[in-house]
Amino acid sequence: MRLNAEGQLEAYAINEPAHGEGIPPNLCVAIGSFDGVHEGHHSVIAAATETAHVRGHKSAVISFDPHPQQYFHNLRGIEAEPFRLMHVPQQLRAYEALGADYALICDFDANLSALSAEDFARIILHEQLRASHVSAGFDFSFGKRGPNQPAGQAADLVAFGTQFGFTTTILERQDDADGNKLSSSAVREALQAGDFERATAILGHPQAYMGTVIKGDQIGRTLGFPTLNVDLGDYVRPKYGVYVTRTRFEDGQVLGSVTNLGRRPTIAEGLSERFETYVFDLHHDVYGQTIEVELLHYLRPDMKFSSLDELKAQIATDTDQAKSWLNMHPPK
C-alpha cells in the first residue's frame, strides 16, 4: 500500500474471496509495525477481527515496510545492527492465519513519514480506508516527529477516532506468566542470548529465516554434508553457533535440519559470516529456491577446529544430536 503524491492508496487482499475487490468501507483495522507478529501482537489483531465479526465488517492489518526504524536509520546515514524478525511474506502468512481479511502494507517513504499524526489519522484511516474501528498497542506512535511536534501516541489515536468517527481499542501491555513484557525487543534479546525456547514462547512460533538458496564454497559437500546457504540480510542475528532446525521448501515440504551461523573460524579465519543448513534426506538441487529455516534449539557455540577431519567429526555429532532432538520434539 503506497500513499502517492495525490494522497491515494493502493492495497491488496490476502484471502482468496477478496482478491480483485476494492477496499470495502467500515474496515476494522489493527495498526502497528508487528515485527515478528508475536503473542502481544495477536491481541491487537484479535481486537480488530473480533470487532469486525460483531459488526459484520471486514478486518485489516496495517503495517509498514521498510520498518520505520530502518527508514530513519537510512535517512540519517546510521549503520545500525540488523534487527528484523520477519519479512513481508512471512507477515502476510501470519496475518491470514490470525483471520484478517486484508493486509495493508504501507510503503514507509518520504510521503508517509511527512504526515503529522492528525493527517495520518485523517488521510489514511478516515478518508482513504474509511475505518470504523482501529486497534493498536499501548505504545503505538505515529506521525511526523519534530522539534516542537511530538509523534502521536495511543491517547491521540483515541481522540482522533472521536474527531473522525471511528472507535478505538488500545491494548494494554501484554506480559508473560512471569510479568515480562511480550515485545519484539524481548524476542531479539532472547535470540542473541541463544534462548530459543524463550523466543519461541513470546512469538508463539519458532523464529524463521527466509531467503534464496545461493551457492557457497562447496566445502560442506566435500565433507559429506552439503549445505544450503542463505544471506540473512537485515534479519536480526541470533547467537552464533549450531542449531537444530526445520527447513520449509517452496513445495510445502518440511525437513529436519541442522544449521550453523558463524564466521567459520576453521575455514575462513573468522572473516566470512555464513548461515548454512544441512538438510536431512534432501536429494535434489534447490539453488535459487526460497526456503525458510526455523530455529528450534541451540546445540553449541561457533568453534575453531584443528583440522577438517575434526570439523567433519563434529558435524556428524551435531547431526546425530539434531536428529535425536527432533525425534523427541515432533511438530505440533
PAKETI-186255 format. One record per atom (N, C-alpha, C, O): residue in three letters; x, y, z. Coordinates in steps of 0.2 Angstrom, whole numbers, plus 5000, padded with zeros to 4 digits. Last residue first. Layout:
AlaXYZ ...
This chain:
Lys502048515081 Lys501448505084 Lys500848515079 Lys500248515080 Pro503448405077 Pro503048465076 Pro502348455079 Pro502048405079 Pro504348315091 Pro503948315084 Pro503548385083 Pro503348415088 His505548295099 His505148355099 His504748365092 His504948405088 Met506248185098 Met505948195104 Met505448255105 Met505148265109 Asn506748205085 Asn506348145087 Asn505948155093 Asn505448125094 Leu507548315087 Leu506948325083 Leu506448265084 Leu505848265084 Trp508548265095 Trp508148315097 Trp507448325093 Trp506948325096 Ser509148175085 Ser508848155092 Ser508348205095 Ser507848185097 Lys509548265075 Lys509048215074 Lys508748185080 Lys508148175080 Ala510548335083 Ala509948375080 Ala509348315078 Ala508848335080 Gln511448235086 Gln511148275091 Gln510448305089 Gln509948305092 Asp511948205073 Asp511548155077 Asp511148185083 Asp510648165084 Thr512448325069 Thr511848295065 Thr511548245069 Thr510948245069 Asp513448345078 Asp512948395078 Asp512348365074 Asp511748375077 Thr514248235074 Thr514048235080 Thr513448285081 Thr512848265084 Ala514648285061 Ala514248215062 Ala513948215069 Ala513348185069 Ile515348395065 Ile514748405061 Ile514248335061 Ile513648345062 Gln516448335071 Gln515948375075 Gln515348385071 Gln514748385074 Ala517048275060 Ala516848235065 Ala516348265070 Ala515848245072 Lys517348385052 Lys516948335049 Lys516648295055 Lys516048275055 Leu518348445061 Leu517748485059 Leu517148435057 Leu516648435059 Glu519348345060 Glu519048365067 Glu518348395066 Glu517848385069 Asp519648365047 Asp519448295049 Asp519048305056 Asp518548275057 Leu520148495046 Leu519448475043 Leu519248415045 Leu518548405046 Ser520848545062 Ser520848515056 Ser520148505053 Ser519648505056 Ser520548605074 Ser521248605072 Ser521348575065 Ser521848585062 Phe519148725074 Phe519448655075 Phe520148655072 Phe520348695068 Lys518248845083 Lys518848835078 Lys519048765079 Lys519248745085 Met516448865084 Met517148845087 Met517648835081 Met517448825075 Asp514948935090 Asp515448935085 Asp516148915087 Asp516348945092 Pro514148835103 Pro514448895100 Pro514848885094 Pro515048825093 Arg512748715101 Arg513448735104 Arg513648805101 Arg513348825096 Leu511248715100 Leu511748655102 Leu512348675105 Leu512548645110 Tyr509648775102 Tyr510448795102 Tyr510848735104 Tyr510748705110 His508248745093 His508648735099 His509348745098 His509648725092 Leu507548805082 Leu507248765087 Leu507548755093 Leu507348765099 Leu507248915068 Leu507748895074 Leu507348865079 Leu506848895082 Glu506848875052 Glu506548885059 Glu507148865064 Glu507348805064 Val507048935036 Val507348895041 Val507148915048 Val507248975050 Glu506448935020 Glu506348965027 Glu506548915032 Glu506348855033 Ile506948965003 Ile506748925009 Ile506648965015 Ile506849025016 Thr506748984986 Thr506649024993 Thr506548964998 Thr506048924997 Gln507948934974 Gln507348924978 Gln507348964984 Gln507848984987 Gly509348934970 Gly508848984968 Gly508148984971 Gly507749024970 Tyr509548764972 Tyr509848834971 Tyr509348874968 Tyr508948854963 Val509248634975 Val508748684976 Val509048754976 Val508748804978 Asp509348464969 Asp509648534969 Asp509048584971 Asp508548584967 His508948334981 His508948364974 His509248434975 His509248464981 His508848264993 His509248234987 His509148264981 His509248234976 Leu508848275010 Leu508748315004 Leu509148284998 Leu509748284999 Asp508948215022 Asp508548175017 Asp508348225011 Asp507848215008 Phe509248355031 Phe509248285031 Phe508748265026 Phe508248285025 Val510248495027 Val509548465027 Val509548395027 Val509848365022 Tyr511248605034 Tyr511248545031 Tyr510548505032 Tyr510348495038 Thr511448775031 Thr511048725034 Thr511148665030 Thr511048655024 Glu512248925036 Glu512248865032 Glu511848815035 Glu511948795041 Phe512749075035 Phe512149045038 Phe512048985033 Phe511748985028 Arg514249155038 Arg513849115034 Arg513249085038 Arg513349075044 Glu515449285037 Glu514849265041 Glu514449215036 Glu514349235030 Ser517149275037 Ser516649275032 Ser516049245036 Ser516049185038 Leu518249275045 Leu518149335041 Leu517549335037 Leu517349385034 Gly518849165052 Gly518349215055 Gly518149275051 Gly517949325054 Glu519549085043 Glu519949135048 Glu519449185051 Glu519749235053 Ala518849005036 Ala518949065033 Ala519249115038 Ala519249175037 Ile518848875043 Ile518948885036 Ile519148955033 Ile519648955029 Thr518748895057 Thr519148845054 Thr519348855047 Thr519948835045 Pro517849005058 Pro518549015060 Pro518948955058 Pro519548965057 Arg516549045053 Arg516848995050 Arg517648995052 Arg518049005047 Arg515649135058 Arg516149165054 Arg516649115052 Arg517149125049 Gly513949075059 Gly514549105062 Gly515049125056 Gly514849135051 Leu512748965061 Leu512849035059 Leu513449055063 Leu513549045069 Asn512248805055 Asn512748845058 Asn512748915056 Asn512748935050 Thr510948685057 Thr511148755054 Thr511748785058 Thr511748775064 Val510048545052 Val510548575057 Val510848635054 Val511048625048 Ser508448475050 Ser509048505048 Ser509448525053 Ser509248535059 Gly506948405043 Gly507348415048 Gly508048435046 Gly508248425040 Leu505848485031 Leu506348435033 Leu506748455039 Leu506848515040 Val504348505022 Val504748525028 Val505148465031 Val504948415032 Gln503648555007 Gln503948505011 Gln504348535017 Gln504648585016 Gly503148665000 Gly502748645006 Gly503148595010 Gly502948585016 Asp503848704989 Asp503348654988 Asp502948634994 Asp502548584994 Glu504848774995 Glu504348814991 Glu503748764990 Glu503148784989 Phe505248715011 Phe505348725004 Phe504748755001 Phe504148755003 Arg505848735027 Arg505248735023 Arg505448755016 Arg505848805015 Thr506748655040 Thr506848695034 Thr506248685029 Thr506048625028 Arg507148665057 Arg506748635052 Arg506748685046 Arg506748745047 Thr508648635068 Thr508148675064 Thr507748635060 Thr507748575059 Val509748665080 Val509348615077 Val508748655074 Val508548705077 Tyr511248755077 Tyr510648745080 Tyr510248685077 Tyr510448665071 Val512848835082 Val512448775079 Val511848765082 Val511748765088 Gly513249005082 Gly513348935084 Gly512948895080 Gly512748905074 Tyr512949165088 Tyr513249125083 Tyr513349055086 Tyr513449045092 Lys511249225092 Lys511949205094 Lys512249155089 Lys511949105087 Pro510549295077 Pro510549265084 Pro511249245086 Pro511649265082 Arg510349455070 Arg510749395070 Arg510649365077 Arg510749395082 Val508849505061 Val509249505067 Val509749445067 Val509549385065 Tyr508949535043 Tyr508749495049 Tyr509149505055 Tyr509749515054 Asp509549595032 Asp509349635038 Asp509049605044 Asp508749635048 Gly510449455026 Gly510249525025 Gly510149565031 Gly510549575036 Leu510749325026 Leu510249345031 Leu510049425030 Leu509549445033 Asp510849215013 Asp511049285015 Asp510549315020 Asp509949315018 Val511049045014 Val510649095013 Val510949165016 Val511249155022 Asn511548885008 Asn511748945011 Asn511249005009 Asn510949005004 Leu511448715012 Leu511148775009 Leu511348835012 Leu511248845018 Thr512848595011 Thr512348645015 Thr512048695010 Thr512248705005 Pro513348425012 Pro513148485008 Pro512648535011 Pro512148505014 Phe514348335020 Phe513748375022 Phe513648435018 Phe513748495020 Gly515548295015 Gly514948245015 Gly514348275019 Gly513848235020 Leu516548385013 Leu516548345019 Leu515948295020 Leu515948255025 Thr516148435001 Thr516748395001 Thr516848355008 Thr517148305008 Arg515048505005 Arg514948455001 Arg515548405001 Arg515448345001 Gly515648615013 Gly515248565016 Gly515148505012 Gly515148445014 Ile516248685002 Ile516748645007 Ile516248595011 Ile516548535012 Gln515648764993 Gln515648694992 Gln516048654997 Gln516148594996 Asp515448894995 Asp516148874993 Asp516248804992 Asp516748774991 Gly513848924989 Gly514348934994 Gly515048914991 Gly515048914985 Lys512448994980 Lys513048944980 Lys513548974985 Lys513749034986 Ile510949014989 Ile511449044985 Ile512048994985 Ile512048954990 Val509149024991 Val509748974992 Val510349004987 Val510149004981 Thr508449164998 Thr508549124992 Thr509249084993 Thr509749114996 Gly507549155014 Gly507949185009 Gly508049135003 Gly507849085003 Met507049175031 Met506849165024 Met507349195019 Met507549255020 Tyr507049115047 Tyr507449155042 Tyr507249135035 Tyr507349075033 Ala506049115061 Ala506249085055 Ala506549135050 Ala506349195050 Gln505749065078 Gln506049115074 Gln506249085067 Gln506549035067 Pro504248975081 Pro504948975080 Pro505149035076 Pro504849055071 His502849055089 His503149015084 His503849015084 His504149065086 Gly502649135099 Gly502049095098 Gly502249045092 Gly501849005090 Leu503549235103 Leu503249235096 Leu502649195095 Leu502249215092 Ile503849195116 Ile503549255115 Ile503249265108 Ile502649295107 Ala504249065114 Ala503749075119 Ala503349145117 Ala502749145118 Thr505349085106 Thr504849045103 Thr504149055107 Thr503649065105 Ala506249145115 Ala506049175109 Ala505449145106 Ala504949185104 Arg506449035124 Arg506049095126 Arg505849135120 Arg505249165120 Glu507048945116 Glu506448925119 Glu506048985121 Glu505448995120 Phe508249015113 Phe507749005108 Phe507048985110 Phe506548995107 Asp509349095118 Asp508749065122 Asp508249065117 Asp507749105117 Gly510449165114 Gly510449095112 Gly509849055116 Gly509848995116 Ala510449295115 Ala510749255120 Ala510749185119 Ala510949145123 Gln509849335103 Gln510549355104 Gln510849315110 Gln511449315110 Leu508549295106 Leu508949265101 Leu509649275102 Leu510049235100 Ala508249375117 Ala508249305118 Ala508649275113 Ala509049225114 Glu508249505111 Glu508749485116 Glu508749415117 Glu509349395119 Arg507249485101 Arg507849495099 Arg508449485105 Arg508949445103 Val506149475110 Val506249425106 Val507049425103 Val507349375103 Ala506149605116 Ala506249545120 Ala506449485116 Ala506849445118 Ser505749675105 Ser506449685108 Ser506649625112 Ser507249605112 Ser504449645103 Ser504949625098 Ser505649625101 Ser506149585099 Ser503749575118 Ser503949635114 Ser504449605109 Ser504749555110 Leu502949565133 Leu503049525127 Leu503149585121 Leu502749625120 Lys503749585148 Lys503449615143 Lys503549575137 Lys504049555135 Asn503549475162 Asn504049505157 Asn503649525151 Asn503149495149 Gly502849405171 Gly502749485171 Gly503249515167 Gly503349575167 Asp502749275170 Asp503249295175 Asp503249375175 Asp503649405178 Ala501849255160 Ala501649225166 Ala502149255172 Ala501949255178 Asp502049405150 Asp502049335151 Asp501849315158 Asp501749365162 Asp501049545145 Asp501649515149 Asp501549435149 Asp500949415148 Gln500649685136 Gln500549615137 Gln501149585140 Gln501749595137 Arg499849845140 Arg500449805139 Arg500349735141 Arg499949715145 Glu498249855132 Glu498749875137 Glu499349825136 Glu499349785132 Leu497649925117 Leu497849865121 Leu498349885126 Leu498849915125 Ile496350015113 Ile497050025114 Ile497249965119 Ile496949965125 Thr495250035101 Thr495349995106 Thr496149995107 Thr496549985102 Thr494050155094 Thr494650135096 Thr494750085101 Thr494350085106 Thr492950215081 Thr493050195088 Thr493750165088 Thr494050145083 Phe492850355070 Phe493050285071 Phe493150275079 Phe493450315082 Gly492650495068 Gly492150455068 Gly492350375068 Gly491950335065 Phe493550595070 Phe493450575063 Phe492950515062 Phe492850495057 Gln493650625084 Gln493550685079 Gln493350655072 Gln492950685068 Thr493750505089 Thr493150545091 Thr493050595086 Thr492550605084 Gly495050475084 Gly494450425082 Gly493750465084 Gly493350465080 Phe495850565090 Phe495650575083 Phe495050525080 Phe494750545076 Ala495850515103 Ala495550575101 Ala495350585094 Ala494850615092 Val496450395100 Val495850395103 Val495450455102 Val494850455100 Leu497750445096 Leu497350405092 Leu496550395094 Leu496150405090 Asp498150505108 Asp497950545102 Asp497550505097 Asp497150535094 Ala498450385115 Ala497950435118 Ala497650475112 Ala497150495112 Ala499550335108 Ala498950305108 Ala498350345110 Ala497850335108 Gln500250485100 Gln500350425105 Gln499650395104 Gln499150415101 Gly501250565087 Gly500550545090 Gly500650485095 Gly501050445093 Ala502750655091 Ala502350605087 Ala501750585091 Ala501650595097 Pro502850835094 Pro502950765096 Pro502550715092 Pro502050735089 Gln503550965089 Gln503050925086 Gln503150855088 Gln503450815084 Asn504651045089 Asn504151065093 Asn503451025091 Asn502951045092 Pro505550965081 Pro505750995087 Pro505251015092 Pro505251015098 Gly504550815076 Gly504950875075 Gly505150905082 Gly504950885087 Arg503850675068 Arg504150705075 Arg504550755073 Arg505050755069 Lys502350625060 Lys503050655060 Lys503250685067 Lys502850715070 Gly501550475065 Gly501550545063 Gly502250575064 Gly502650545068 Phe501450375080 Phe501350385073 Phe501350465072 Phe501350505076 Ser501550235092 Ser501650305090 Ser501650315082 Ser501750265079 Phe501050125104 Phe501050145097 Phe501150215096 Phe500850255100 Asp500950065116 Asp501550105115 Asp501550125108 Asp502150145105 Phe499749995117 Phe499850055121 Phe500450095120 Phe500450155121 Gly499249955100 Gly499549935106 Gly499650005110 Gly499650055108 Ala497649965092 Ala498349975092 Ala498649955099 Ala498249955104 Ser496249975081 Ser496549945087 Ser497349955087 Ser497649955081 Val494850055075 Val495650055075 Val495850025081 Val495650055087 His493450065065 His493750045071 His494450035070 His494650015065 Ser493150105053 Ser492550115058 Ser492850095065 Ser492550115070 Ala493950195040 Ala493950145045 Ala493450155050 Ala493250215051 Arg494250235027 Arg493550245029 Arg493450195035 Arg492950155036 Leu495450245020 Leu495250175022 Leu494550175025 Leu494250125025 Gln495450385017 Gln495650335012 Gln495350265014 Gln495050225010 Glu494950465028 Glu494750475021 Glu494850415016 Glu494450395012 His495450385040 His494750415039 His494550415031 His494150385029 Leu496750345039 Leu496250305042 Leu495550325041 Leu495150285040 Ile497450435030 Ile497550365029 Ile496950325032 Ile496550285029 Ile496950565034 Ile497050545027 Ile497050475026 Ile496650445022 Arg496850575048 Arg496350595044 Arg496350565037 Arg495850545034 Ala497950515053 Ala497350485055 Ala496750515050 Ala496350475049 Phe498950595047 Phe498950515046 Phe498250495048 Phe497950455044 Asp498650715052 Asp498550705045 Asp498550625043 Asp498150605039 Glu498950705065 Glu498250715063 Glu498150705056 Glu497650675054 Ala500350675064 Ala499850625067 Ala499150635065 Ala498850595064 Ser500950725048 Ser500850735055 Ser500350685058 Ser500050645054 Leu501950655036 Leu501250665038 Leu501250675046 Leu501650645049 Ala503150615031 Ala503050685032 Ala502350705035 Ala502250755037 Ser503150475029 Ser503450505035 Ser503350575036 Ser503450595042 Leu502450465017 Leu502150445023 Leu502450475029 Leu502150495034 Asn503450525008 Asn502750555008 Asn502450535015 Asn502050575018 Ala504650455010 Ala504550525012 Ala503850545012 Ala503750595017 Asp503950295017 Asp504450335012 Asp504350405014 Asp504050425020 Phe503450145019 Phe503650195023 Phe504150235019 Phe504750215019 Asp502050075011 Asp502750095010 Asp502950155014 Asp502750205013 Cys501049975021 Cys501250045019 Cys501950055017 Cys502350035021 Ile500049845018 Ile500749865019 Ile500949935017 Ile500949945011 Leu498749785023 Leu498849845020 Leu499649865022 Leu499749885028 Ala497849645021 Ala498449665024 Ala498649725020 Ala498649725013 Tyr496149585026 Tyr496649625021 Tyr497249635025 Tyr497349645031 Asp495649495035 Asp495349495028 Asp495849535023 Asp495949505018 Ala496349395048 Ala496249465045 Ala496049455037 Ala496349405034 Gly496649275054 Gly495949295052 Gly495849355049 Gly495249375048 Leu497949235057 Leu497549265063 Leu496849285061 Leu496549315065 Ala498349195045 Ala498249145049 Ala497849165055 Ala497449135059 Glu498549325039 Glu498049275036 Glu497849225041 Glu497249215042 Tyr499649365046 Tyr499049395047 Tyr498449355044 Tyr497949355047 Ala500649265042 Ala500449265049 Ala499749305050 Ala499349285054 Arg500849295029 Arg500549225031 Arg500349225038 Arg499849195039 Leu501349425030 Leu500649415027 Leu500349345029 Leu499749345030 Gln502549405036 Gln502049435040 Gln501349425037 Gln500849415040 Gln503249335026 Gln503049305032 Gln502549335036 Gln502149305039 Pro503349435016 Pro502949375015 Pro502749335021 Pro502249305022 Val504049545024 Val503349545022 Val503049485021 Val502449475023 His505049465037 His505049505031 His504249495029 His503849455031 Met505549475054 Met505149455049 Met505149495043 Met505249555043 Leu506449545062 Leu506249475064 Leu505849435059 Leu505849375058 Arg507749655060 Arg507149625058 Arg507049555060 Arg507449515060 Phe509049705063 Phe508649695068 Phe507949665066 Phe507549645071 Pro510849745061 Pro510149715058 Pro509749695064 Pro509949665069 Glu511349895068 Glu511449825068 Glu510749795065 Glu510249825066 Ala511550035057 Ala511350005063 Ala511349925062 Ala511449905057 Glu512250165052 Glu512350095050 Glu512150055056 Glu512650045061 Ile511450315047 Ile511650275053 Ile511750205050 Ile511250175048 Gly510950415038 Gly511650385037 Gly511850345043 Gly512550335043 Arg509750455040 Arg510250485044 Arg510950465043 Arg511450485046 Leu509050365032 Leu508950435031 Leu509550475034 Leu509750525031 Asn509250245039 Asn509550255032 Asn509550325030 Asn510050355027 His508550265051 His509250255051 His509550265044 His510150305044 Phe507250285045 Phe507550345048 Phe508350325049 Phe508750375049 Tyr507050145041 Tyr506950205036 Tyr507350265039 Tyr507750295036 Gln507150075052 Gln507650065047 Gln507650125042 Gln508150145040 Gln505950115059 Gln506650125062 Gln507250125057 Gln507650155057 Pro504950075050 Pro505150145051 Pro505750165055 Pro506150205053 His505349945039 His505249965046 His505350035047 His505950055045 Pro504949995022 Pro505349965027 Pro505049985034 Pro504650025035 Asp503349945028 Asp503949925025 Asp504249975021 Asp503950005016 Phe502049915041 Phe502549965037 Phe503149925034 Phe503449885038 Ser500349875042 Ser501049885045 Ser501449915039 Ser501149945035 Ile498649845046 Ile499149895043 Ile499849895046 Ile499849895052 Val497449725043 Val498049745047 Val498449795043 Val498649785037 Ala495649725044 Ala496349735040 Ala496849745045 Ala496749765051 Ser494049655041 Ser494649675045 Ser495249685041 Ser495249655036 Lys492349705037 Lys492949675035 Lys493549695040 Lys493549755043 His490849685048 His491349725043 His491949675041 His491949625044 Gly489949645057 Gly489849625051 Gly490249665045 Gly490049665040 Arg490249675070 Arg489949725067 Arg489749705059 Arg489349735056 Val490849555075 Val490249585078 Val489849625074 Val489249625074 His491949555066 His491449495066 His490849525069 His490249505067 Ala492649675069 Ala492349665063 Ala491849605063 Ala491349615059 Thr493049635082 Thr492549695081 Thr492249685075 Thr491649705074 Glu493949535079 Glu493349515083 Glu492849575083 Glu492249565082 Thr494949595072 Thr494549545069 Thr493849535073 Thr493349515070 Ala495449695082 Ala495149715075 Ala494649665072 Ala494149675070 Ala495849615092 Ala495349665094 Ala495049695087 Ala494449705087 Ala496749535086 Ala496149505088 Ala495649555089 Ala495049545088 Ile497849625085 Ile497549605079 Ile496849575080 Ile496349585077 Val498149635098 Val498049695094 Val497649675088 Val497149705087 Ser498549505101 Ser497949535105 Ser497749595101 Ser497149605101 His499649475093 His499049435092 His498449475095 His497849475092 His500649555099 His500349575093 His499649545091 His499149575089 Gly500949465109 Gly500649535111 Gly500349565105 Gly499849595105 Glu501549365102 Glu500949355105 Glu500549415108 Glu499949425108 His502149435086 His502249395092 His501549395096 His501049425094 Val502649475073 Val501949455074 Val501949405080 Val501649355080 Gly503849525069 Gly503849455072 Gly503149435073 Gly503049375074 Asp503249685070 Asp503849645068 Asp503949575072 Asp503949585078 Phe502249775070 Phe502049705070 Phe502649665068 Phe502649605065 Ser501949905069 Ser502449885065 Ser502449805064 Ser502549775059 Gly500149945067 Gly500749935071 Gly501349915066 Gly501149895060 Ile498349915069 Ile498949955066 Ile499549955070 Ile499549955076 Ala496949845063 Ala497449845068 Ala498049875065 Ala498249855059 Val495249905058 Val495949895057 Val496449885063 Val496249915068 Cys493849875050 Cys494149875057 Cys494849855057 Cys495049795055 Leu493149975038 Leu493649925040 Leu493749935047 Leu493749985050 Asn492150045031 Asn492050025038 Asn492549975040 Asn492349925044 Pro492149995013 Pro492150045019 Pro492050005026 Pro491949945026 Pro493449885005 Pro492749905007 Pro492749955013 Pro493249965016 Ile494449904992 Ile494449904999 Ile493749925001 Ile493549984999 Gly493949804978 Gly494249864981 Gly494149864989 Gly493849814991 Glu494449634973 Glu493949684976 Glu494349744978 Glu494949744980 Gly495449554970 Gly495149584965 Gly494649634967 Gly494349674963 His495149444983 His495549464978 His495249494973 His494649474971 Ala494249394993 Ala494349464992 Ala494749484987 Ala494849544985 Pro494349254993 Pro493749284991 Pro493849354990 Pro493449384986 Glu495749234998 Glu495549224991 Glu494949254989 Glu494849284984 Asn496549365008 Asn496149305007 Asn495849295000 Asn495649344997 Ile497249485006 Ile497649425007 Ile497249355008 Ile497449305008 Ala497149624994 Ala496849574999 Ala497349515000 Ala497749504996 Tyr498049774993 Tyr497849714991 Tyr497549674996 Tyr497749675002 Ala498049954988 Ala498149904993 Ala497949834990 Ala497649834984 Glu498550124987 Glu498450054983 Glu498550004988 Glu499050004992 Leu497950284990 Leu498250224992 Leu498050164987 Leu497550164984 Gln498350464987 Gln497950404986 Gln498350344988 Gln498950334988 Gly498950584987 Gly498650564993 Gly498150504992 Gly497750494996 Glu499650614976 Glu498950644976 Glu498650614982 Glu498050634983 Ala500850554978 Ala500850624979 Ala500150654979 Ala500050714982 Asn500350404987 Asn500650444982 Asn500550514983 Asn500250534988 Leu500650284998 Leu500250344998 Leu500650384993 Leu501250404994 Arg500350114995 Arg500850164995 Arg500350234994 Arg499850234991 Met500449945000 Met500050005000 Met500450065000 Met500950075004 
